[in-house]
Amino acid sequence: MLVFALFSKAGNQSSKEDSIKIETINFGVSLGIGTNGYNGNIQSQISQKFGIRLGYSKGYYDPQYYTVFSGNSINVVANFTVELFNFQVDYFPFKNKIFRITAGISKNFNTYLVNITPLTSQTFGYISYPPESIGNLQAKVIVDEINPYLGIGFGKTIPNTKFGMGVDFGLYYHGSPKFILITNGSFEPSNNSKNISLLNNAFNDFVFFPLANFNIVYRITN
């Protein structure tokens, strides 16, 4: 009977502890907007010091401008798509759980394309070539698919009330960009290893993608 009583007490104590642990783990969802586009997260406060976020973000940018080179008009169109699956861990060094240090890792499906197309005839020597016979040049940029992230932020992973806010500032590391050139017409000779090396070297130090993000959090659990 004594042994049974001890096991029964231990079982009740274990149930209490499990109940406490479950109650301290809260869940929420968030929606945000920032340099990585629109984003959504499922998040949880797993302890007093740590929270986790699992999310997806996507943004699309298509800047377009005209320029004049050697008296000839050129159309430059860029198509940048940022698409990320994110896993992040928030660490709260202070008791108020407002300031956080965030580390994580992301899988990106980003695409960076730049198209260069002449709009006016180009003259080479004594011969004038119309735009349609000149061709165009497309530059495709490749970065690392797995991107570590480190940043800081303000706001609780799970707010005390139903709604809360948060901001994040940080950097994704995507490695040195690599260029692929796709050319036709008179641009064909420019697609060579020398020019590609020049582009790669010129952008060799652009290894980070900055993040500035604002989000609204909705607390699911009580």
C-alpha positions as a Markdown table, in Angstrom:
| # | Residue | x | y | z |
|---|---|---|---|---|
| 1 | Met | 0.0 | 0.0 | 0.0 |
| 2 | Leu | 2.9 | 2.4 | 0.8 |
| 3 | Val | 4.5 | 1.7 | -2.6 |
| 4 | Phe | 1.1 | 2.2 | -4.3 |
| 5 | Ala | 0.6 | 5.5 | -2.5 |
| 6 | Leu | 4.1 | 6.7 | -3.5 |
| 7 | Phe | 3.5 | 5.8 | -7.1 |
| 8 | Ser | 0.1 | 7.4 | -7.0 |
| 9 | Lys | 1.6 | 10.6 | -5.6 |
| 10 | Ala | 4.4 | 10.6 | -8.1 |
| 11 | Gly | 1.9 | 10.1 | -10.9 |
| 12 | Asn | -0.3 | 13.0 | -9.7 |
| 13 | Gln | 2.8 | 15.2 | -9.4 |
| 14 | Ser | 3.9 | 14.3 | -12.9 |
| 15 | Ser | 0.4 | 15.1 | -14.2 |
| 16 | Lys | 0.6 | 18.5 | -12.5 |
| 17 | Glu | 4.0 | 19.3 | -13.9 |
| 18 | Asp | 2.9 | 18.2 | -17.4 |
| 19 | Ser | -0.2 | 20.4 | -17.1 |
| 20 | Ile | 2.0 | 23.3 | -16.1 |
| 21 | Lys | 4.3 | 22.8 | -19.0 |
| 22 | Ile | 1.5 | 22.6 | -21.5 |
| 23 | Glu | -0.1 | 25.7 | -20.1 |
| 24 | Thr | 3.2 | 27.7 | -20.5 |
| 25 | Ile | 3.4 | 26.8 | -24.2 |
| 26 | Asn | 1.3 | 29.2 | -26.1 |
| 27 | Phe | 0.6 | 29.4 | -29.8 |
| 28 | Gly | -0.1 | 32.3 | -32.1 |
| 29 | Val | -0.1 | 33.4 | -35.8 |
| 30 | Ser | 1.3 | 36.5 | -37.3 |
| 31 | Leu | 1.1 | 38.5 | -40.5 |
| 32 | Gly | 3.7 | 41.0 | -41.6 |
| 33 | Ile | 5.2 | 43.0 | -44.3 |
| 34 | Gly | 8.9 | 44.0 | -44.9 |
| 35 | Thr | 11.8 | 43.8 | -47.2 |
| 36 | Asn | 11.2 | 40.1 | -47.7 |
| 37 | Gly | 7.6 | 40.9 | -48.9 |
| 38 | Tyr | 4.4 | 39.7 | -47.2 |
| 39 | Asn | 4.9 | 37.0 | -44.6 |
| 40 | Gly | 3.0 | 34.7 | -42.2 |
| 41 | Asn | 4.1 | 32.7 | -39.2 |
| 42 | Ile | 3.0 | 30.1 | -36.8 |
| 43 | Gln | 4.8 | 30.8 | -33.5 |
| 44 | Ser | 5.1 | 29.6 | -29.9 |
| 45 | Gln | 6.6 | 30.6 | -26.6 |
| 46 | Ile | 8.2 | 27.4 | -25.5 |
| 47 | Ser | 9.8 | 28.8 | -22.3 |
| 48 | Gln | 10.4 | 32.1 | -20.4 |
| 49 | Lys | 13.5 | 32.7 | -22.5 |
| 50 | Phe | 12.8 | 31.2 | -25.9 |
| 51 | Gly | 10.2 | 31.4 | -28.6 |
| 52 | Ile | 10.1 | 29.8 | -32.1 |
| 53 | Arg | 8.6 | 30.9 | -35.4 |
| 54 | Leu | 7.9 | 28.9 | -38.5 |
| 55 | Gly | 6.9 | 30.9 | -41.5 |
| 56 | Tyr | 6.7 | 31.8 | -45.2 |
| 57 | Ser | 7.4 | 35.0 | -47.0 |
| 58 | Lys | 7.1 | 36.2 | -50.6 |
| 59 | Gly | 7.7 | 39.5 | -52.3 |
| 60 | Tyr | 7.9 | 40.7 | -55.9 |
| 61 | Tyr | 9.8 | 43.7 | -57.2 |
| 62 | Asp | 9.9 | 44.8 | -60.9 |
| 63 | Pro | 11.8 | 48.1 | -61.2 |
| 64 | Gln | 12.0 | 49.4 | -64.7 |
| 65 | Tyr | 13.8 | 52.3 | -66.1 |
| 66 | Tyr | 15.2 | 53.8 | -69.3 |
| 67 | Thr | 18.8 | 54.9 | -69.8 |
| 68 | Val | 20.8 | 56.3 | -72.7 |
| 69 | Phe | 24.1 | 54.8 | -73.6 |
| 70 | Ser | 26.3 | 56.3 | -76.3 |
| 71 | Gly | 23.2 | 58.2 | -77.6 |
| 72 | Asn | 21.0 | 55.1 | -77.8 |
| 73 | Ser | 18.0 | 54.4 | -75.6 |
| 74 | Ile | 18.0 | 51.2 | -73.6 |
| 75 | Asn | 15.2 | 49.6 | -71.6 |
| 76 | Val | 16.3 | 47.9 | -68.4 |
| 77 | Val | 13.7 | 45.7 | -66.7 |
| 78 | Ala | 14.4 | 43.9 | -63.4 |
| 79 | Asn | 12.3 | 41.1 | -62.0 |
| 80 | Phe | 13.1 | 40.2 | -58.4 |
| 81 | Thr | 11.1 | 37.5 | -56.6 |
| 82 | Val | 11.9 | 36.9 | -52.9 |
| 83 | Glu | 10.4 | 33.6 | -51.6 |
| 84 | Leu | 11.5 | 32.1 | -48.3 |
| 85 | Phe | 10.6 | 29.3 | -45.8 |
| 86 | Asn | 11.8 | 30.4 | -42.4 |
| 87 | Phe | 12.6 | 28.8 | -39.1 |
| 88 | Gln | 13.6 | 31.2 | -36.3 |
| 89 | Val | 14.4 | 31.0 | -32.6 |
| 90 | Asp | 13.8 | 34.1 | -30.5 |
| 91 | Tyr | 15.9 | 34.6 | -27.3 |
| 92 | Phe | 14.8 | 37.1 | -24.7 |
| 93 | Pro | 17.7 | 38.1 | -22.5 |
| 94 | Phe | 15.6 | 40.3 | -20.2 |
| 95 | Lys | 12.6 | 39.6 | -18.0 |
| 96 | Asn | 10.1 | 41.8 | -19.8 |
| 97 | Lys | 10.4 | 39.6 | -23.0 |
| 98 | Ile | 10.2 | 42.6 | -25.3 |
| 99 | Phe | 13.8 | 42.8 | -26.7 |
| 100 | Arg | 14.8 | 39.7 | -28.6 |
| 101 | Ile | 17.8 | 38.3 | -30.4 |
| 102 | Thr | 16.8 | 36.1 | -33.3 |
| 103 | Ala | 18.7 | 33.4 | -35.1 |
| 104 | Gly | 17.4 | 31.1 | -37.8 |
| 105 | Ile | 17.7 | 29.5 | -41.1 |
| 106 | Ser | 15.8 | 29.8 | -44.4 |
| 107 | Lys | 15.3 | 28.0 | -47.6 |
| 108 | Asn | 15.0 | 30.4 | -50.5 |
| 109 | Phe | 13.5 | 30.1 | -53.9 |
| 110 | Asn | 14.6 | 33.6 | -54.9 |
| 111 | Thr | 14.9 | 34.6 | -58.6 |
| 112 | Tyr | 16.7 | 37.7 | -59.8 |
| 113 | Leu | 16.5 | 38.6 | -63.5 |
| 114 | Val | 17.6 | 41.7 | -65.4 |
| 115 | Asn | 16.6 | 42.2 | -69.0 |
| 116 | Ile | 18.4 | 44.8 | -71.2 |
| 117 | Thr | 16.7 | 45.7 | -74.6 |
| 118 | Pro | 17.7 | 48.5 | -77.0 |
| 119 | Leu | 14.8 | 50.8 | -78.0 |
| 120 | Thr | 16.5 | 52.7 | -80.8 |
| 121 | Ser | 18.7 | 51.7 | -83.7 |
| 122 | Gln | 22.4 | 51.2 | -82.9 |
| 123 | Thr | 25.0 | 52.4 | -85.3 |
| 124 | Phe | 28.2 | 50.4 | -85.7 |
| 125 | Gly | 30.6 | 51.9 | -88.1 |
| 126 | Tyr | 28.5 | 53.0 | -91.1 |
| 127 | Ile | 25.8 | 50.5 | -90.6 |
| 128 | Ser | 22.6 | 51.1 | -88.5 |
| 129 | Tyr | 20.8 | 48.2 | -86.9 |
| 130 | Pro | 17.1 | 48.3 | -85.8 |
| 131 | Pro | 16.3 | 47.2 | -82.3 |
| 132 | Glu | 14.7 | 43.9 | -83.4 |
| 133 | Ser | 17.9 | 42.8 | -85.1 |
| 134 | Ile | 20.2 | 43.8 | -82.2 |
| 135 | Gly | 18.7 | 41.3 | -79.8 |
| 136 | Asn | 18.8 | 41.5 | -76.0 |
| 137 | Leu | 20.7 | 40.5 | -72.9 |
| 138 | Gln | 19.3 | 38.8 | -69.8 |
| 139 | Ala | 21.3 | 38.4 | -66.6 |
| 140 | Lys | 20.2 | 35.8 | -64.1 |
| 141 | Val | 21.6 | 35.9 | -60.5 |
| 142 | Ile | 22.1 | 32.8 | -58.4 |
| 143 | Val | 22.6 | 32.9 | -54.6 |
| 144 | Asp | 22.8 | 30.1 | -52.0 |
| 145 | Glu | 19.6 | 28.3 | -51.4 |
| 146 | Ile | 20.1 | 27.9 | -47.6 |
| 147 | Asn | 20.4 | 31.2 | -45.8 |
| 148 | Pro | 21.4 | 31.6 | -42.1 |
| 149 | Tyr | 19.7 | 34.6 | -40.4 |
| 150 | Leu | 20.7 | 36.7 | -37.4 |
| 151 | Gly | 18.9 | 39.8 | -36.1 |
| 152 | Ile | 17.3 | 41.7 | -33.3 |
| 153 | Gly | 13.7 | 42.7 | -32.7 |
| 154 | Phe | 11.1 | 44.0 | -30.3 |
| 155 | Gly | 7.9 | 42.3 | -29.3 |
| 156 | Lys | 6.9 | 39.1 | -27.6 |
| 157 | Thr | 6.7 | 35.9 | -29.6 |
| 158 | Ile | 3.3 | 35.4 | -27.9 |
| 159 | Pro | 1.6 | 38.6 | -26.5 |
| 160 | Asn | -0.1 | 38.6 | -23.1 |
| 161 | Thr | -3.3 | 39.9 | -24.8 |
| 162 | Lys | -5.0 | 38.6 | -27.9 |
| 163 | Phe | -3.1 | 40.9 | -30.2 |
| 164 | Gly | 0.5 | 42.2 | -30.2 |
| 165 | Met | 3.0 | 43.8 | -32.5 |
| 166 | Gly | 6.6 | 43.1 | -33.4 |
| 167 | Val | 9.5 | 44.5 | -35.5 |
| 168 | Asp | 12.6 | 42.7 | -36.7 |
| 169 | Phe | 15.9 | 44.0 | -38.1 |
| 170 | Gly | 18.5 | 41.6 | -39.4 |
| 171 | Leu | 20.5 | 40.0 | -42.2 |
| 172 | Tyr | 20.2 | 36.8 | -44.3 |
| 173 | Tyr | 23.5 | 35.5 | -45.5 |
| 174 | His | 23.1 | 34.2 | -49.1 |
| 175 | Gly | 26.7 | 34.1 | -50.3 |
| 176 | Ser | 28.3 | 35.8 | -53.2 |
| 177 | Pro | 26.0 | 36.2 | -56.2 |
| 178 | Lys | 26.8 | 34.3 | -59.4 |
| 179 | Phe | 25.8 | 35.6 | -62.8 |
| 180 | Ile | 24.5 | 33.7 | -65.8 |
| 181 | Leu | 24.1 | 35.6 | -69.1 |
| 182 | Ile | 21.6 | 34.7 | -71.7 |
| 183 | Thr | 22.2 | 36.7 | -75.0 |
| 184 | Asn | 21.2 | 36.8 | -78.6 |
| 185 | Gly | 21.8 | 38.9 | -81.6 |
| 186 | Ser | 24.6 | 41.5 | -81.3 |
| 187 | Phe | 24.8 | 40.8 | -77.6 |
| 188 | Glu | 26.0 | 37.3 | -78.2 |
| 189 | Pro | 29.8 | 38.1 | -78.1 |
| 190 | Ser | 29.4 | 39.7 | -74.6 |
| 191 | Asn | 28.4 | 36.3 | -73.1 |
| 192 | Asn | 31.9 | 35.1 | -72.3 |
| 193 | Ser | 33.8 | 34.0 | -69.2 |
| 194 | Lys | 35.7 | 37.3 | -68.9 |
| 195 | Asn | 32.5 | 39.4 | -68.6 |
| 196 | Ile | 30.9 | 36.9 | -66.3 |
| 197 | Ser | 34.0 | 37.0 | -64.1 |
| 198 | Leu | 33.9 | 40.8 | -64.1 |
| 199 | Leu | 30.2 | 40.8 | -62.9 |
| 200 | Asn | 30.9 | 38.1 | -60.3 |
| 201 | Asn | 33.9 | 40.1 | -58.9 |
| 202 | Ala | 31.9 | 43.4 | -58.9 |
| 203 | Phe | 29.2 | 41.9 | -56.7 |
| 204 | Asn | 31.4 | 39.6 | -54.7 |
| 205 | Asp | 30.8 | 41.5 | -51.4 |
| 206 | Phe | 27.0 | 41.6 | -51.7 |
| 207 | Val | 26.6 | 38.5 | -49.5 |
| 208 | Phe | 23.8 | 39.8 | -47.2 |
| 209 | Phe | 20.1 | 40.4 | -47.8 |
| 210 | Pro | 18.7 | 42.9 | -45.2 |
| 211 | Leu | 15.5 | 42.4 | -43.3 |
| 212 | Ala | 13.2 | 45.0 | -41.8 |
| 213 | Asn | 9.8 | 43.7 | -40.9 |
| 214 | Phe | 6.7 | 44.7 | -39.1 |
| 215 | Asn | 4.1 | 42.1 | -38.0 |
| 216 | Ile | 0.9 | 41.8 | -36.0 |
| 217 | Val | 0.5 | 38.7 | -33.8 |
| 218 | Tyr | -2.7 | 37.0 | -32.8 |
| 219 | Arg | -2.6 | 34.8 | -29.7 |
| 220 | Ile | -4.6 | 31.5 | -30.3 |
| 221 | Thr | -4.3 | 29.9 | -26.8 |
| 222 | Asn | -5.5 | 31.5 | -23.6 |
